[in-house]
Amino acid sequence: MAWIFEGDRFVGAFADRYATAQFEGYVPDQPLELYDILGAGGVVGVMRTKNASLKEYEPTKVKLIGYCCGDDGKVINTKFYKRTRSSFEGVVPNNAKIILSIGSTMDSGKTTTAAHVARGLKSTGKQVAFIKLTGTAYSKDKDMVYDCGADVSLDFCDMGFPSTYMCQVSDILDMYQSLLYQLNEHQSDYIVMEIADGLLQQETAALLRHKGFMSTISNVVFSCGDSLAALKGVEMLAELDIKPCMISGRFTMSPLLIQEVMDQTKMPVHTIDEIMTGELNHILLQ
């Protein structure tokens, strides 16, 4: 994160943003004089709605002074810009096991769970990679997982995507394959991957329904913010023939909520402290 002040100039990227706990915003059809910074990673657009918890706050306003252009004089589209795009084939380098971290909603604990899964897997002495496949540009999440022990940490920005909201699923799948091929040289044994937001978000829902995408996944960890979300989420995933190997997330901060979920689902529920020890790796890798 960087501080900015009135009069500063910076390079941002136009993108749509979906964030139920923060700002919803879009790239306008026509050029405007003023835009909103929709996320701390520098994504720019026009805010449409915001969470009521932010009623006292407005997004930072920026003035357009010019476009970044290539040698041909055309405005740069950052997606796959000077990067190799690989068509989705479902090929996983080194036959690595991919553990998918998903959640009921934004801020349900997906990234924190993914980071501690990576830390636990790293205790095996194997190579561990992290991919954040969807979301809005901000390096905090992939930096966190790297700090927790992942040998390499990538996200959609490494393929030039400032955001994946409103992207075609085919583009996301090609980006996924391209990121996997970037891991070739690392010979990863395990890949922990996160897809953003919740089960109802359109790109997340589309990926979970995609048989080719799900065929690359070895196991799923489901994070939730409360017990009711856990119960309904497990039910929704069952309709997609997806059975998480364990449930975690913010609700596991409360022993009472853990008990509620265990009583109703009969599924393994674990805190991040338990996951990070590596003692649950046999569940993740079964």
Secondary structure, 3 states (H helix, E strand, C coil): CCCCCCCCCCCCEECCECCCCCEEEECCCCCCCEEEECCCCCEEEEEEEECHHHCCCCCCEEECCCCCECCCCCECCCCCCCCCCCCCCCCCHHHCEEEEEEECCCCCCHHHHHHHHHHHHHCCCCCEEEEECCCECCCHHHHHHHHCCCCEEEEHHHHCCCECCCCCHHHHHHHHHHHHHHCHHHCCCEEEEECCCCCCCHHHHHHHHCHHHHCCCCEEEEECCCHHHHHHHHHHHHHCCCCCCEEECHHHHCHHHHHHHHHHHCCCECCHHHHHCCCCHHHHCC
